[in-house]
Amino acid sequence: MSTLLPRILRALEQFHATHPWDHNAHYHRWILRQLPRRLNSALDVGSGSGDLARLLAPRAGAVHGIDVDRTIVDRARELTAPAAPVTFTVGDALNEIPPGPYDAITCVATIHHMRFSDALTHFRQHLAPGGTLVVVGVSRPQSLTDYLIDAAAIPSNVAMAWIKNKGRKAPRPASMTAPTRPASMAFADIVRDARQALPGVRLRRRLFWRYTLVWHQHQGVFRK
């Protein structure tokens, strides 16, 4: 399994290159369901082309996006209406977060670029009382269970790519043009470190090579 799956994933990457769809955007609506309907302020870490930040705008007084890639931040600004309560900053989220605190902090497919425990602690410090942290992350497969879950996602991924592109080859969305990096932490290590940094945190494996993390500054009801 551990030798066959990389070959399958390489073939999948070739297919996905001509039939792209944004695995991270797939979880945006789910992220919104974890958050209150009204927010004073929200922060999107690793905001990319700004898709999630713009989705947060109708329910927030102010939304800040931060990303280290100047090119993708410029693109986010171009795509955002001038009247929208959204601003984008080029910077390192562990050192240059715009002043908070924030009622919501979101981080999608970005935290594996950072020191994981440090990032969670830093986000926690920037949450307002009662605030919510939502992370959609990627992990490195390590166990047989990891490989089986990854393999199970392949047919669904192909089907989604075919449906979203209606069987035709398509250009990559702007949200998929930012630099990426492979995950270095296994899911078991992510769970261990997250529970140490955020007591009461909830993590779940998800389809399409993702996991989710939800933590409330004051623990309440978690939405599935």
C-alpha positions in Angstrom: 0.0 0.0 0.0 2.8 2.5 0.9 4.5 1.9 -2.4 1.4 1.8 -4.6 -0.3 4.9 -3.3 2.5 7.3 -4.3 2.2 6.1 -7.9 -1.6 6.5 -7.8 -1.2 10.0 -6.3 1.2 11.0 -9.1 -1.3 9.9 -11.7 -4.0 11.8 -9.8 -1.8 14.9 -9.8 -1.5 14.7 -13.6 -5.3 14.4 -14.0 -5.8 17.2 -11.4 -3.5 19.5 -13.3 -5.8 19.5 -16.3 -9.1 19.2 -14.3 -8.3 21.4 -11.2 -10.7 22.2 -8.4 -9.9 23.8 -5.1 -9.9 21.2 -2.2 -9.6 24.0 0.3 -12.5 26.0 -1.0 -14.6 22.8 -0.6 -14.5 23.4 3.2 -15.3 27.1 3.2 -19.0 26.6 3.7 -18.3 24.2 6.5 -16.0 26.8 8.1 -18.8 29.3 8.1 -21.0 26.9 9.9 -18.6 26.8 12.8 -18.7 30.5 13.3 -21.4 32.9 14.8 -23.6 34.8 12.3 -22.2 38.1 13.5 -18.6 38.9 14.2 -16.9 42.1 15.1 -13.7 41.1 13.5 -12.2 38.0 11.7 -8.7 37.0 10.7 -7.9 34.7 7.8 -4.3 33.4 8.0 -2.8 32.3 4.7 -5.6 34.2 2.9 -4.4 33.5 -0.6 -6.6 35.0 -3.3 -9.1 36.1 -0.6 -12.0 33.7 -1.3 -12.7 32.9 2.4 -12.1 36.4 3.6 -14.7 37.7 1.1 -17.2 35.0 2.4 -16.6 36.2 5.9 -17.2 39.8 5.0 -21.1 39.8 5.1 -21.1 38.7 8.7 -18.1 40.7 10.1 -17.5 44.3 10.8 -13.9 43.9 9.6 -12.0 41.0 8.0 -8.2 40.9 7.8 -6.3 38.5 5.5 -2.6 37.9 5.9 -0.3 35.9 3.5 3.4 35.8 2.9 3.0 35.8 -0.9 2.9 39.4 -2.2 1.7 38.3 -5.6 -1.3 36.4 -4.3 -2.1 39.3 -1.9 -2.1 41.7 -4.8 -4.5 39.4 -6.6 -6.8 39.2 -3.5 -6.9 43.0 -3.5 -7.9 43.1 -7.2 -10.7 40.6 -6.7 -12.2 42.4 -3.6 -14.8 45.1 -4.0 -13.5 48.5 -2.7 -16.6 48.8 -0.4 -16.0 45.4 1.3 -14.8 45.5 4.9 -11.8 43.4 4.0 -8.1 44.3 4.1 -5.1 42.2 3.1 -1.6 42.3 4.5 1.7 40.8 3.3 3.4 39.2 6.2 4.3 36.4 8.5 1.4 35.4 10.6 3.6 34.5 13.6 5.1 38.0 13.7 2.9 40.4 11.8 -0.7 39.7 12.6 -2.7 43.0 12.4 -3.9 44.2 15.8 -6.8 42.2 17.2 -8.2 40.5 19.1 -10.5 38.6 16.7 -13.8 36.9 17.2 -12.7 34.3 14.6 -9.4 33.1 13.2 -9.4 30.8 10.2 -6.4 29.1 8.7 -6.8 26.9 5.7 -3.9 24.7 4.3 -1.4 27.0 5.8 -0.5 25.9 9.3 1.9 23.2 8.0 4.1 26.0 6.7 4.6 27.1 10.4 5.8 25.7 13.6 2.6 24.0 14.6 2.5 24.4 18.4 3.8 28.0 18.2 1.1 28.8 15.6 -1.7 27.5 17.8 -0.5 29.3 20.8 -0.1 32.5 18.8 -3.6 32.2 17.4 -5.0 31.6 20.8 -3.4 34.7 22.1 -5.1 36.8 19.4 -8.6 35.4 20.0 -11.2 37.6 21.7 -13.0 36.1 24.7 -15.5 33.6 23.3 -13.7 33.6 19.9 -13.3 30.6 17.6 -10.3 29.1 15.9 -11.0 27.0 12.8 -8.1 25.2 11.0 -8.3 23.1 7.9 -4.9 21.4 7.5 -3.0 18.7 5.8 -1.0 15.9 7.4 1.7 13.5 6.3 0.5 9.9 6.0 2.3 7.6 8.4 0.1 4.6 9.5 -1.8 2.1 7.4 -5.0 3.9 8.5 -3.6 7.1 7.0 -2.9 5.4 3.7 -6.3 3.7 3.6 -8.1 7.0 4.2 -6.0 8.7 1.5 -6.8 5.9 -1.0 -10.5 6.2 -0.2 -10.5 9.9 -1.2 -9.2 9.2 -4.7 -12.5 8.1 -6.4 -14.3 11.1 -4.8 -11.6 13.5 -5.9 -11.7 12.3 -9.5 -15.5 12.6 -9.5 -15.5 16.1 -8.1 -12.9 17.2 -10.6 -14.9 15.8 -13.4 -18.2 17.4 -12.2 -16.7 20.8 -11.4 -15.0 21.0 -14.8 -17.9 19.2 -16.6 -15.4 16.8 -18.2 -13.4 19.6 -19.8 -9.8 20.7 -19.2 -9.8 24.0 -17.2 -7.3 26.6 -16.0 -6.2 26.6 -12.4 -8.3 28.9 -10.2 -6.5 32.0 -8.7 -6.8 30.4 -5.3 -4.5 27.5 -6.4 -1.6 29.6 -7.7 0.1 30.2 -4.3 3.3 28.2 -3.5 2.7 25.0 -1.6 4.7 22.7 0.7 4.2 19.1 1.7 3.1 18.4 5.2 5.7 17.1 7.6 3.6 16.1 10.6 1.5 13.0 10.9 -2.1 13.3 12.1 -1.3 11.5 15.4 1.4 14.1 16.2 -1.0 17.0 15.2 -3.6 15.6 17.6 -1.1 15.3 20.4 0.3 18.8 20.0 -3.1 20.4 19.5 -4.5 19.0 22.7 -1.5 20.3 24.6 -1.9 23.8 23.2 -5.7 24.0 23.1 -7.4 22.0 25.9 -10.8 20.8 24.6 -9.9 21.1 20.9 -11.7 18.9 18.5 -10.0 17.4 15.5 -11.4 15.2 12.7 -10.0 13.6 9.6 -11.7 14.7 6.4 -11.9 13.7 2.8 -9.5 15.1 0.2 -6.4 14.8 2.3 -7.5 17.3 5.0 -8.2 17.4 8.7 -10.2 20.0 10.6 -9.5 21.6 14.0 -12.1 23.7 15.9 -11.4 25.4 19.3 -13.5 27.9 21.2 -11.9 30.3 23.7 -14.7 29.2 26.0 -15.8 25.7 25.1 -19.3 25.3 23.8 -21.2 23.2 21.3 -19.2 22.0 18.4 -21.0 21.8 15.0 -20.4 18.8 12.8 
